[in-house]
Amino acid sequence: MRKYITTTLAMGLLGAFVLGNASIAMADGYGTAGCGLGSLVFGNKPGIIQVLAATTNGTFGSQTFGISTGTSNCKDTVPSVVSAKAFIQANREAVAKDIARGQGETITNLTALAGCTSDKAVGSELQKDFKQIFPTEKVSDIQVSDSVVSMLQAHPELACHTLS
Amino acid sequence: MHRVSRAPRLGRLQLPASLVLAAIMAGCGAQLHMPVQDPRVSGDAYVESLVALAHARDLAHSVAWLRLGHYRLGLLGPGFLGDGYTSQADGPEFFLSARGKVDPVAELDATIRALFLSPRDSRRTHPKETAEDAHALCRFPARFMYLQRTLGIDARRIAINSCPQFEHFYQDINPSSVTLVFSSYYLNSPASAFGHTFLRINKAGTFAIGKKRELLDYGIDFSADVDSYNAVIYAWKGLTGMFPATFKQIPYYYKVRQYNDTESRDLWEYQLALQPEQLALLVAHLWELGHTYFDYYYLSENCSYHILSLVEVVVPEIDLTSPLTSPVLPTDTVKALVAAHGLVHDVHYRPSLRTQFRSRVKDMSDDELDLVEDLVYDAETALPGTLNDERKIAVLDAAADLVDMRYGEALVMKTDSAAAKIKQRLLERRAAIQQPSAVLDIPPPRDKAPEVGHGSHRVGLGGAAAHGMFAPSLDIRINLHDLADPTSGYPELNAIEFLHARVQIWPDGKLVADDLGLFRVTSLTVQNRFDRKLSWKLDIGATTLDDHACTRCFAAHMGGGVGMTFAPFGDAFAFWLTTDANAYYAPKLAGIGGSGTRLAVGPAGGVRLRIAPTLVTLWTGEYMFLPWQAPKGVYRADAILRWVYLNNFALSLEARALQNGYEGQLVSFSYF
C-alpha cells in the first residue's frame, strides 16, 4: 500500500508540473481567463487585454482594470469621442466585419456610444464608406477609429450627439 | 429549493450592553479589549448607543453582517480566536478593527465608530484618496447601508456628505440589473477546461438608442495576480493560496472578444432578479471588495466561488456558498444560482464565433459550401451569376467568419499579413453589396445549458469479475465527466476527469487500486471541411497492467495522443484514431533494461455511439509497441455500456481485455 501512496504522490507532483506548464504555454498568447489555474492573470499580462493594449498603441496600455481607488481608469463605456474610438480600436476585427455587413452588435453599441439615433442608418452609412475607412488591411486601429468617427460626424442626419 | 440559512448562535461570553457602555464611558474601553489601532471609542453618547443597540441585537452575528465581512466559521469552531470566525478577505485595508479579520463583533463596533469620525481622522490607504474618500462611509458604503437599515442611523450626524470616488464609480457602472455569465468548457487549455464565471452589471438605459448594447456593460471578474512564470511555483502557489486575487472591472466587449471570438466559447447569461436596493448594495459592496484582496485557492476560493460570495451578500435569505464543496467548479455555482428559487429570472445564450459560423453554413448547398472554402484561399474567387444577392451575402459572410475562426488570433496580433489581406478583400466584396445582412437567429441549445448537466461528483458501487474470482469495487471521481456519462449539459465529445479512483477488494483480502486518474482530458474535434482541428488526449495517473512483463500490477502512468475524429452521420456516432505515447512505472515491472519503467508507443482508437440521450456505449482500444522491451507489444481494449435510468443515476456495464485475461464490471453510479 505504501508503494501506491508514494507512486500517487510522485504522480501528483508530476501532474502539477504538467498542468502548470500547459497553463504557462497558454498564457503566452490568449486565454489566460478561465476558472482555476487559468484565471490567474499573469502579472501584467492579462491575455487579450494586453494584446489589444499593444495593438492600440497604448490607448489601454496605461490602464488597469482594478476597482480600487485611483486605479480605476476604465471608463470606456460612457458616451464620448474617446470612448467611441477606444471601442472601435478594441473591437476592430469585429467592427470591420459588421461595417461590411451593414449591421451587427458592434454597430448597435457604437451607435449608442456615439449618441446617434438609428443603428440601421449608421450601419448603412458605414457600409457605403467601407473603402474609405479600410482602404487596405494595413491601416492601423487608430486610423480606423479616427475615420469612423469623422464619417459619423460628417453626416448630421445620423445625429450622433456625443461626437458633435 | 429555497434554502434559508440561520445565523449561527453561539454561546459566547458577552458583556451586557449596559456594562460595556459603562466601561466605555469610564474611558477604559480601549484598553480593555481593543487594540490601539482601532478607532477611538467615541465620547459621543449617540454613537455608543448605536454600538450598544448593535450588541443587544447581536447584529455582528447576523447573516447579513457575516457575509458583508466574508466571515466563515473556522475549523476550530466557536470560542477560538474571536468566536471561531475568520474573514476570507486577506487585505488589511478591508478591516477597520485590528481584530477585524477574526472578530465580526470588533469589526462591527469599529465600523459604527469610524462612521462618525471626522474626515481628518480617516486613515488613507491610497495616495490619491481625498480625506473624504478615505472616510469609513466612502470606503464601506455597503456596510453603511446595512447599518442604516438595521440601526436607523441618523445620517445628519455623519461628518461628510459626499464620496467623490465612490460616486464616480457608481455613476460609471450605473446599474440596472446583474447577470452571471458562464463561459463554457475550454478543453484546449487545461487550465480553463472547467469553464469560468463572472458577473456583468447591466447599465441603466442612458443611451439614446433603445436597443441592447451589452458590450458597453461592465464585466466583473475575480482573478489572481500572478507573479511567477515558473511552472512548479505557479502550480504550487495556485493550489495553496499564495497568489493574491482581486476583483476587476472590464468592459464586457473585451470578454466577448476573448471568449466568443478568440476562444470560440459559448456564453450562458443568467440575469438575476434583484430589487433596486439589492442592486445598489451589490455595487456598493463591490466597491468595498475592490479595495482589498483574497488569497486565491485554485480548488476552493477561486473565481467562481467569490463571484457567488459577492452575490450572496445581497440575498441573505439564500445560502449559495455553504453547500459548495471543494473543488468549486463554475458549473456548481451556476447550479446553485439556478436552484435558488426565483433568483434567476432570465437565461440568455450568446453563441460563439464557431457556433455562428455553423449556423451560417447549416443550410447551404454543396456548391455554396465549396465557394466558402475557396474564398478563404482565394478571396477573388468569382461568385457565379446564378447566385442572387442574398446568397452572395450568405457565402461572403460565412467566408469572413471562417477567416476569423482560423486566423482570428493572428489578425488581432497582426502577425499574418496574408490572412489580413484575404479578410480585407472579402469584406470589400461584401460591402459592395449595399444591403444589411440578415440577423442570425440561433436558438439556445437548452440541453447543453450547464445547469442541466449531471452532478459534478460521482460515486459508484459495483462488482468486478476476473480470473474466476469476484470482487466488490468502489469508484470515486471528484470531477467531472467522461465520454460515457450522460451528455446533457456537457460537450458531446469532450471528457475531463480530475481525481478518479477505483478500488477492488479481492477474495484474498487484498485491497487493490485498479485505476487512478489524477487528470484526464480527451478533446475530440470532429473533422469536417472547415474544422481541421486535431483531437488529443492526456492522461496522468496510475492504472493496472496485466501482461507478460507484469502480472496484475498497478503502474504509474503518463501518456497522451494526437489524432483525428470522424462523425460522418452526426455527433451521435463518432470514431477516432490517435497515435499514443505512454510511460509506465511499477517496481515489479520488467521494463527497459530491467528497470521498472516501460515506454510504449502505438495506435489507439475509439468508437462512441449515443443510442439515446440516456444510453451511451463507448469502445476503446490500443496496441502499444514496447521498443527494446519484452514483450514486443501489448494491447488493451475497453467496452462500456452506460444507462441513465434516473436523473443522476446510471448503471455501467464494463469489460476490459488485457494480455493476461479479461475483466468484467458492473457499477452503479450516482452523480451529485
Interface residues (C-beta under 8 A of the other chain):
Chain A: M1 K3 Y4 T7 T8 A10 M11 G12 L14 G15 A16 F17 V18 L19 G20 N21 A22 S23 I24 M26 G29 Y30 G31 A33 G34 C35 G36 L37 G38 S39 L40 V41 F42 G43 P46 G47 I48 I49 V51 L52 T55 F65 G66 I67 S68 T69 G70 S72 C74 K75 D76 T77 V78 P79 F87 A90 N91 R92 E93 A94 A96 K97 I99 A100 R101 G102 Q103 G104 E105 T106 T108 N109 T111 A112 L113 G115 C116 T117 S118 D119 K120 G123 S124 Q127 K128 F130 K131 F134 T136 E137 K138 H161
Chain B: T125 H126 P127 K128 E129 D133 Q165 F169 D172 S183 Y186 S189 P190 A191 S192 A193 F194 G195 H196 T197 K203 T206 F207 A208 I209 K211 K212 R213 E214 L215 L216 D217 Y218 D221 F222 S223 A224 D225 V226 D227 Y229 A231 V232 Y234 A235 W236 G238 L239 F243 A245 T246 F247 K248 Q249 I250 P251 Y253 Y254 R257 Q258 Y259 D261 T262 E263 L286 W287 L289 G290 H291 Y296 Y298 L299 N302 C303 S304 P327 L329 P330 I393 D397 A400 D401 D404 G408 E409 L411 V412 M413 K414 S417 A420 K421 K423 Q424 L426 L427 E428 R430 A431 Q434 Q435 P436 S437 V439 L511 A513 L516 L518 F519 L538 I540 G541 A542 F554 A556 H557 M558 Y585 A586 P587
